[in-house]
């Protein structure tokens, strides 16, 4: 008698595996061999995922609790230690839910911890506030001074905060004067060249600027006739570039290091015109 390889029992077993692979892509949902391989692999991933899910949610609850107790002058570790000393047995999931949905009840627990740890009971609105009084921006550094404001004893629902005007000191005149001097001094060199090409030059193959070195491009556009120091030009160009807003992506993307002296002067003029608008 011939051996039956696809009888009732075998067919029902294979159908069970195919059923588990419902929704998979391609042959993984219809071919028994492919479906069996994918389902076994998926179950292994699911086993790992069930373990990682617990870790991820614990991290989330800890981050929420830490953010909720910081305004009271506590850290997460101090808060949990205080709960343990006070014999309060509440898990992290419930603590995070209290902090989000019932802040009044959560505040009572924080006050209990503060009392247990012999720490003065505080409220977020009564914590000292640091208000910046002045901010002066120069080309080299930023200087900020701060003063501490004593907390009030009355908790108000709405607070009027006096905004301190920020003054910015920017030295634009020196850069503009330097640029105007350079343009006046080298007005002849900065003029665009208009020369007729000879027959040999017209027939010669064109060479892309990217294939030429910086010295070769300087010779072609006349930058070698400009006696100003390249370092000095780059320094002034970078100073102007630093003042550009983030919306000027094309000018910010330009690399001054790869430009000739003539190109740097033209770049400075473009930046100066943008800043003047």
C-alpha positions as CSV (number, residue, x, y, z in Angstrom):
1,X,0.0,0.0,0.0
2,X,1.3,3.4,-1.0
3,X,2.5,5.7,1.8
4,X,0.2,8.8,2.2
5,X,2.3,12.0,2.6
6,X,-0.5,14.5,2.8
7,X,-3.2,12.8,4.9
8,X,-5.8,14.4,7.1
9,X,-3.6,14.9,10.2
10,X,-0.7,16.3,8.1
11,X,-3.0,18.7,6.3
12,X,-4.6,19.9,9.5
13,X,-1.2,20.5,11.1
14,X,0.0,22.5,8.1
15,X,-3.2,24.5,8.1
16,X,-2.5,25.5,11.6
17,X,0.9,26.9,10.7
18,X,-0.5,28.7,7.6
19,X,-3.2,30.2,9.8
20,X,-0.5,31.6,12.2
21,X,1.2,33.2,9.2
22,X,-1.9,35.2,8.1
23,X,-1.0,38.7,6.9
24,X,2.6,37.9,6.0
25,X,4.1,39.0,2.7
26,X,4.5,36.7,-0.4
27,X,5.0,33.0,0.0
28,X,5.3,33.4,3.8
29,X,1.5,33.3,4.1
30,X,0.8,30.5,1.6
31,X,3.7,28.2,1.4
32,X,4.0,25.8,4.3
33,X,7.8,25.7,4.4
34,X,8.2,29.5,4.2
35,X,5.4,30.1,6.6
36,X,6.8,27.6,9.1
37,X,10.2,29.3,9.0
38,X,8.8,32.8,9.4
39,X,6.4,31.9,12.2
40,X,9.2,30.2,14.2
41,X,11.4,33.3,13.7
42,X,8.5,35.6,14.6
43,X,7.8,33.7,17.8
44,X,11.5,34.1,18.8
45,X,11.3,37.8,18.2
46,X,8.0,38.0,20.2
47,X,9.7,36.3,23.1
48,X,12.5,38.9,23.2
49,X,10.0,41.7,22.6
50,X,7.9,40.7,25.7
51,X,11.0,41.1,27.9
52,X,12.1,44.4,26.3
53,X,8.6,45.9,26.6
54,X,8.8,45.6,30.4
55,X,12.2,47.4,30.4
56,X,11.0,50.2,28.1
57,X,7.9,51.0,30.1
58,X,9.9,51.0,33.4
59,X,12.3,53.5,31.8
60,X,9.3,55.7,30.7
61,X,7.8,55.6,34.2
62,X,11.1,56.6,35.8
63,X,11.6,59.5,33.3
64,X,8.0,60.8,34.1
65,X,8.5,60.6,37.9
66,X,11.9,62.3,37.7
67,X,10.4,65.1,35.6
68,X,7.5,65.5,38.0
69,X,9.6,65.7,41.3
70,X,12.3,68.0,40.0
71,X,10.3,71.2,40.5
72,X,10.0,70.3,44.2
73,X,13.8,70.2,44.6
74,X,13.9,66.4,44.6
75,X,15.6,63.8,42.4
76,X,14.0,60.5,41.4
77,X,16.4,58.5,43.7
78,X,15.7,60.7,46.7
79,X,11.9,60.6,46.1
80,X,11.9,56.7,45.8
81,X,14.1,56.5,49.0
82,X,11.7,58.8,50.8
83,X,8.7,56.6,49.8
84,X,10.5,53.5,51.1
85,X,11.3,55.2,54.4
86,X,7.7,56.3,54.8
87,X,6.5,52.7,54.0
88,X,4.5,53.9,51.0
89,X,4.2,50.9,48.6
90,X,3.1,52.3,45.2
91,X,4.6,51.1,42.0
92,X,6.2,53.3,39.4
93,X,3.3,52.9,36.9
94,X,0.8,54.3,39.4
95,X,3.2,57.1,40.4
96,X,3.6,58.2,36.8
97,X,-0.2,58.1,36.3
98,X,-0.7,60.2,39.4
99,X,1.8,62.7,38.2
100,X,0.0,63.1,34.9
101,X,-3.7,62.7,35.8
102,X,-3.8,63.7,39.5
103,X,-1.1,66.2,40.3
104,X,-2.8,67.3,43.5
105,X,-2.6,63.8,45.0
106,X,1.0,63.4,43.7
107,X,1.9,66.7,45.4
108,X,0.7,65.2,48.7
109,X,3.0,62.3,48.3
110,X,5.9,64.6,47.5
111,X,5.2,66.6,50.6
112,X,5.1,63.4,52.7
113,X,8.5,62.5,51.3
114,X,9.9,65.9,52.1
115,X,8.6,65.7,55.6
116,X,10.1,62.1,56.0
117,X,13.5,63.3,54.8
118,X,13.4,66.4,57.0
119,X,13.4,68.6,54.0
120,X,11.3,71.8,53.9
121,X,8.0,71.5,52.1
122,X,8.2,73.5,48.9
123,X,5.9,74.2,46.0
124,X,7.1,74.6,42.3
125,X,5.8,78.2,42.3
126,X,7.8,79.0,45.5
127,X,11.1,77.9,44.2
128,X,13.8,80.6,43.6
129,X,13.7,82.0,40.0
130,X,16.7,83.1,38.1
131,X,16.0,86.0,35.7
132,X,18.6,87.1,33.2
133,X,19.2,90.9,33.6
134,X,21.4,91.6,30.6
135,X,22.9,89.8,27.7
136,X,25.6,91.4,25.5
137,X,26.7,89.7,22.4
138,X,30.1,90.6,20.9
139,X,32.2,89.1,18.1
140,X,34.2,86.9,20.5
141,X,32.0,85.9,23.5
142,X,28.6,86.1,25.2
143,X,28.4,87.5,28.7
144,X,25.3,86.8,30.8
145,X,24.6,88.0,34.3
146,X,21.9,86.5,36.5
147,X,20.2,87.5,39.8
148,X,18.2,85.4,42.2
149,X,14.7,86.5,43.0
150,X,13.3,85.5,46.4
151,X,10.1,83.5,46.2
152,X,6.8,84.9,47.3
153,X,4.8,83.3,50.1
154,X,1.5,83.6,48.2
155,X,0.8,81.2,45.4
156,X,-0.8,83.0,42.5
157,X,-2.5,81.3,39.6
158,X,-1.2,83.8,37.1
159,X,2.3,85.5,37.4
160,X,3.4,88.6,35.5
161,X,7.0,88.2,34.6
162,X,8.8,91.3,33.5
163,X,10.8,90.6,30.4
164,X,14.2,92.1,30.3
165,X,15.2,93.5,27.0
166,X,18.2,91.8,25.4
167,X,20.8,94.1,23.9
168,X,23.0,93.0,21.2
169,X,26.2,94.8,20.3
170,X,27.2,94.0,16.7
171,X,30.2,95.7,15.0
172,X,28.9,96.0,11.4
173,X,30.5,99.4,10.6
174,X,34.1,98.2,10.7
175,X,33.3,95.3,8.3
176,X,31.5,97.6,5.9
177,X,34.3,100.2,6.0
178,X,36.9,97.5,5.3
179,X,34.9,96.1,2.4
180,X,34.4,99.5,0.9
181,X,38.1,100.2,1.1
182,X,39.0,97.0,-0.6
183,X,36.5,97.5,-3.4
184,X,37.8,101.0,-4.0
185,X,41.4,100.0,-3.9
186,X,41.0,97.1,-6.4
187,X,38.1,98.4,-8.5
188,X,40.0,97.7,-11.7
189,X,40.8,94.1,-10.7
190,X,37.2,93.4,-9.6
191,X,35.7,94.5,-12.9
192,X,34.5,91.5,-15.1
193,X,36.9,90.7,-17.9
194,X,35.4,90.9,-21.4
195,X,38.0,89.7,-23.9
196,X,37.5,88.2,-27.4
197,X,38.6,84.7,-27.7
198,X,41.0,83.7,-30.5
199,X,40.4,80.9,-32.9
200,X,42.8,78.6,-31.0
201,X,41.1,79.4,-27.6
202,X,37.6,78.8,-29.1
203,X,38.6,75.4,-30.5
204,X,40.4,74.3,-27.3
205,X,38.4,72.0,-25.0
206,X,36.8,73.7,-22.0
207,X,38.3,72.9,-18.6
208,X,35.9,72.9,-15.6
209,X,36.8,75.2,-12.7
210,X,36.6,72.2,-10.3
211,X,39.6,70.6,-12.2
212,X,41.8,73.7,-11.6
213,X,43.8,74.4,-8.5
214,X,43.3,77.5,-6.4
215,X,46.5,79.1,-7.8
216,X,45.4,78.5,-11.4
217,X,42.0,80.0,-10.7
218,X,43.6,83.0,-9.0
219,X,45.8,83.6,-12.1
220,X,42.8,83.3,-14.4
221,X,40.5,85.8,-12.5
222,X,43.3,88.2,-11.6
223,X,43.3,87.5,-7.8
224,X,47.1,87.3,-7.9
225,X,47.2,91.1,-8.5
226,X,45.4,91.7,-5.1
227,X,48.1,92.3,-2.5
228,X,45.8,91.9,0.5
229,X,46.6,89.0,2.8
230,X,44.4,86.0,2.2
231,X,44.1,85.3,5.9
232,X,42.8,88.8,6.5
233,X,40.2,88.5,3.8
234,X,39.1,85.1,5.2
235,X,38.8,86.5,8.7
236,X,36.5,89.3,7.7
237,X,34.5,87.0,5.4
238,X,33.9,84.5,8.3
239,X,32.9,87.3,10.6
240,X,30.2,88.5,8.2
241,X,29.2,84.9,7.5
242,X,28.6,84.3,11.2
243,X,26.0,87.1,11.3
244,X,23.8,85.5,8.5
245,X,20.4,84.1,9.5
246,X,19.8,80.4,9.1
247,X,17.4,81.1,6.2
248,X,20.3,82.0,3.9
249,X,21.4,78.4,3.2
250,X,23.2,79.1,0.0
251,X,25.5,81.7,1.5
252,X,26.1,79.7,4.7
253,X,27.0,76.6,2.6
254,X,29.7,78.5,0.7
255,X,33.3,77.5,1.7
256,X,35.6,80.5,1.9
257,X,38.7,78.3,2.1
258,X,38.2,77.2,-1.6
259,X,37.6,80.7,-3.0
260,X,40.1,83.0,-4.7
261,X,40.7,86.5,-3.2
262,X,38.4,88.0,-5.9
263,X,35.7,85.5,-5.1
264,X,36.0,86.2,-1.3
265,X,35.5,90.0,-1.9
266,X,32.4,89.4,-4.0
267,X,31.1,86.9,-1.4
268,X,31.6,89.6,1.3
269,X,29.6,92.1,-0.8
270,X,26.7,89.6,-1.2
271,X,26.6,88.9,2.6
272,X,26.8,92.6,3.4
273,X,23.9,93.3,1.1
274,X,21.8,90.6,2.8
275,X,22.6,91.9,6.2
276,X,21.7,95.4,5.2
277,X,18.2,94.4,4.2
